Amino acid sequence: MPSTGCLGNNPIKAVKTLSFTYRAPEALGALFENFRLMCNDAIRICDIVKPHNRFNLIELAHSALERYGLHSHYALSACEVAYSLYRNKKRRKTPRIRRAFLKLDNQTYTLNHLLLRIPATPRNFIFLSLQGSDYHMSLLGEPGIKRGSVTITPETVNVSLSREAPEVRPVGYVGIDINERNVTLSATNNHSCCFSEMNNVVDIRERYREIRSKIGRSIGQDNRVSKQLYAKYGKRERNRTRQRIHLISSQIVGFALRNKFGIKMEKLLGIRKLYRKGNGQGPLFRGRLNTWAFGEIQRQIIYKAKWEGIPTYLVNPRGTSSYCLCGSRVEPLADRKLYCPKCDMTWDRDDLASKRIMACAVPQVRPSKGSDEGERGGDGSNPPSR
């Protein structure tokens, strides 16, 4: 989540995941299945005994999980996964692990260059040859990097990395307005730019929406085949959209780092509730807006900024495109233009919103739970409604 601490050179703990591809050996198949069963057994124990914390679950379930004969750290990881699902379940139905994966803490595996060693049973190891690039090697060899847990799926190996980056003392700020088809940036040094690459993301989503519709019409009765096709094209859609968003977020964070600017974005809440079925909107309109990737953009910007020590803030979005910088209410014109009668100025809607976001006040201390600090207008008062 965004940094909201005091301005200064305090270190910011940043976390990112490094993903490798590899070719899974046959020995991993049984290990995947046993770990899945261990997690489900631990979940059933959670439902019965209602543990107070993860360590309580480990004490209660460890003896029952030893019967699988795996390395003892798999029991610890299975209890961690089970307790996380138990605490976060939103449905009355007991959650179950269905996908194949492994999770191990940083004391269990060794990663030497691109050779990963993981235990199977006591004193029995499996070696995985990872496929990495120069970027992977440079990040693994960077000083101050700490390795966390590793998560292994049949296709990828994901290593968690963390470091404490010195917080950049911002000399200015960048305001970012996220829209469906563009991302607009305004900075303290009067620099403004618009990333229209979001158009490509929308086009990709619309293209794959049509593909899913064709799959449903043609082979919707065959659940097995349609599920495979949905998964195949869904993975392609995620990869292609995330890659384009990655290019946008990297440029924004790079600009902020070069100029030592903090980053401000809107705290967008309740967007999905606006486009539910029964709100009087068409299915195509709801489908388009419900696939708006504003959350992915903010997620990438926040974690990349934290990795570089750049403070990020989420501010109240109310009134960002309804009022001029002078405080007067603007009048809408055609082509997403706004007119301020007091200033006699014509604004681009997105440019005005990014400038107002940039001018919003930021908290000087970490807000307490339930506080609205950091969500006020540039003068410290609540901004008018949008």
N, C-alpha and C positions, 0 to 999 in steps of 0.2 A: 504494500500500500504506500501511498505517497508520504514523503517526509514532511512532518509538520513540527519539527523541533525548532529550537532557538537558532537564529541565524548565526553562523560562525564556521569554524573549522572543525567541528565535532565529526568524528568518523561515522559514516553511514554504512551499515551492514547490507551488502548487496548479494543477491543469490541469482544464479542462472543455471540452466540445464544444458549440458553438452550432449548432443545426440550422435551416436555412431550407428552405422549399419554393419551387419555381420551375417555370416552364414551359420545358422544354428545347427549344431551336431545332433545326432540322434539321441545322445544321452540326456539332452535337455528335456525331451518329451515327458519322460517319467518324472523328472524333477518339477516341471511345470504342474503336472497333475497332482502330485503329492502336496505341493505348496498350496494349491487351490483348495484341496480337501482340508488341509490344516487351517486355513483361514475360515472356512465354513464351519469347522468344528469349534473354533474359537468364538465365532459369532453366535452359535447355539448356546455356548456356555455363558456368553454375555446376556442372552435373553433369560437364562435361568437364574443366574446368581446376581445380576445387576451390579457389576463391579463399580467401585468408586473412582478408580483411575486405571491407567494402563498397567501400572506395576501390580496392582491387586489382581488384575486379569492374568498376568504372567504367573503369579504364584498359584492361582487356581487351575490354570489350563496347562501348565508346563508338563506335568506328569502325563496328562492325557495325550499330548502331542508327541511325546517321546517315542510312542509306538511306531511312528512312521520311519524311524531310524535315520533321519537326516541330521545334519550338523545342528548343534544346539541353537545357533543364531537364527535358524529358520523359524524356530518356535517363537523367539522374541519378535521377529519381524511379522509373523502371522498374527500375534497378539496385538501388535501396533496397528496393523491394517484393520483387524476386526474391531478394535475399540474405536477407531476413527469412524468406521461405518456405523457402529452402534450409537455413537454420540450424535452423528449428523443425519441419521435417517429421518426423512420427512413423511414417510408413509407408515401405516400400521403394519404392513406386511414386512416380515423379517428379510433384510437384504441378503443376497447370496452372491458369491464370486463366481462368475461364469467364464471370464476371459483368462487366458494363460499368461501369467507374468510371475516374476520373482522380484523381491525387494530385500536388499542386504545393507547393513550399516557399513560405515567406512572402516571398521576394524575387521571386517570379514573378508574383504576382497583385496587384491593387489592389482595395480595397473602399471605395468612397466612398458613404456613406449606405447605400442598399440596391442599389447598382449594382456588380456584380462584373465586373472585366475580366481575362480570361485570354488568354494567347497561344495561337495555333494553329500557324502557321508564323512564321519570322522576319519581324517588322514587320507581322504580320497578327493581329488580335485579335478575340475573341468577347466580346460583352457579355451578361451575364445579369442580368435584373431579379428580385431576390429578394423574397419575401413575408415580412415580419417584423412583430412586434408592438412595443409600447412596452417590453416586457421586453428584447427583442433590442437595441433602440436604447440603452436605459439601460446595458446591459452593455458594448456596444461603446464607449460614451462614458465609461465609468468610468475614472478616473485610475489609472495603474499597470498597466493591462491590456496584455499583449503578445500579438500575433497570431502563431500558428504556421502549420502547414501547412493546406491546404484539400483536402478529399476531396469529389469531385462524383460523384453517381450519377444515373441518369435521373430520380429523383424528388426528391432532396434535395441541398443543399449544406451540408457540415459544416465549420465553421471551428474550429480548435483555439485556445483561449485559455489564457493562463497568467498568474499573478501571484505575487508573494511576499507572503504575508500574515503579519503579526507573530504569533508563537505566543502564545496565551492562557495565562497562568500559572494553572493550575486551582486553585480554592479548594475543590473537591470533585469527586466523580465520579458518573457515571451508569452503572449496570449494566443491560445490555439482554439479555434472554433471548428468543431467537427460536424460536417453535414453529410448527407447521404452520398453526394457526388463530388465533394471536394473537402479538403482540409485547408483552412486559411490561417496564416500565421502573421502576427504583428508584434514587433519588438520595440523596446524602448528607444533604440537608435533610429526609429522611423522606417526600419526595413519591413516590407510586407511582401508576402508571396502566397500564391494559391497552388496547392497540389491537386491538379485535376486527374491524377492517376486513379482516384477513387471511382471515376467513371468506368475503368476497366474492371474493378471489383464488382460493381453493380451489374455490368454486362455478363460477367462470368456467372454470377448468381442466377441471373435470368435464364442463361443458357442451360445451366444444370437443372433449374426448376422445370424447364420444358422436357429435359431428358427424363427426369423422375416421373413427370406426368405421362410420358409415352410408355414407360415401364409399367406404370400402374394400369394403363388401358390395355396393353398387349398381354402381359403375363402376370397381372395382379392376382390371379387365382392360385398361381404356383408360389407359395410362400417361400420355399427353399431357394428357388432361382431368383425371385425378386429381391430377397434379403441380400443375396450375394451381390447382385447388381447395384442395389442401393449403397451397400458398403463400398463397392469399388469406385463408383462415381462420386460418392460423398468424400472419400479420401482425396480424390483428384481435385475436387472443388476446394477443400480446405487448404491443400498444399499451394494451389495457384493463388488463392486470395491472400493467404498469409505471406507469401513471398512478395507480393506487390505492396502490402501494408508494411512489411519489413523495410522496403526501400524508402517509404515515406517517413517512418519513424526514425530510421537511421539518419536521414538528412536533418530532421528537426533536432535531434539530440546533438548531432555534430555541430550544427549552427549555434546551439545554446552553449556547448562546451568551448568553442572557439572564442565566443564573446563573453563568457562567464555570466550567462544569464540564467535565472531561475525560470521554471516552466509553470504556467498556470493553465488549467483546463476546467471545463464545466463539470460539476458533480451531477451527472445525469442519472436520475432515479425514476423508476416507474414508467419507463418508456414502453415496455412491452404491454403494460396494462392499457395503454391508449389504443392498442390495435388488436383487442380481443374480439372473438366472435360474438356478435350481438351488439356491437357498438355502432351499427349503422353504416359500416364500410364494406366495400366489395372484397371478395376473397383474394383477388390479384393485388389489390392495394395493401391488404393486411399482410399477405405473404412477402411483398417487397419490403415493407417497413420492418417486419419481424426478422428479416435477415440483414438488417443494417448492422454493419460491423463496428459500431462505435466502441463497444467494450474491448474488442481486440486491439484497436488502435491505442486506446488509453493504456491497456496492459503492457503493450510493447514499449510505449514511450516511458512509462513509469519504471519498468525494470532496467531499461537501457540507461535512463538518466541516473538511477541509483547506482548502477555499476560504475559510472563516471563521477559520482559524488555530487550530482546536480540536484538541488532541492526541487521537489515538485509539489504543487498545491492544487486542490480541487475547490473551486469557488461556486457560489450560488449562481445558477444560470438565469435567474429571473431578471427580465428587463434588458438583457444584453442586446437584443435587436429591436427593442421598442422605444428606447430613449437615446438621444444624442449624447455626446460627451459633455455638452453643456447642461444636461439634465432635462431638456425639453423633450416632449413626446414627438416622435417623428411620424410622418405620414407616408403610407406605402404607395409606391409607384409601380409601373410595369417593369418587367425583367429584373426582379429582385433588387430594385432600387428604393431608397428611402430619402425623404426630404425633411429637413429641419427648418421650419419657418423662422425660428429665432436666429439661427446662424446663417440662413439663406444658403445652405449647403445641401448637395445631393450626395448621399452615401451609397456604396455598395453594401447590401445587407450583411454579407459575411465579413467584410472588412470592418464594418462598424462593430459587429459582435466581438470579433477578436480583439479590437482595441479596448472595448469595455471590459473584457475578461482580463486583459493585461493590466488595467487600471484598478482592478479589485484589490482590496486589502488582503493581506496574508496574516495568519496568526503568528505571534512571536513566541508562544509557548505551546506545548502539546495540549490540545483541548481534551477535557475530561469526557467520559462517556455520556452521550446525550446532549453535549454542548453544541451550540450552533456557531461557535467561534470559527472564523475562517470562511464563513459563508455570507459575509456582509458586503455591502457595496464599497466603492473606493473611498468614501468619506466615513466609513465605519457604521453607517446606518443600513437598515434593510432596504435593498433596491426595490423599485416598483415592480409590480407583476408584469410578466411578459405579455 
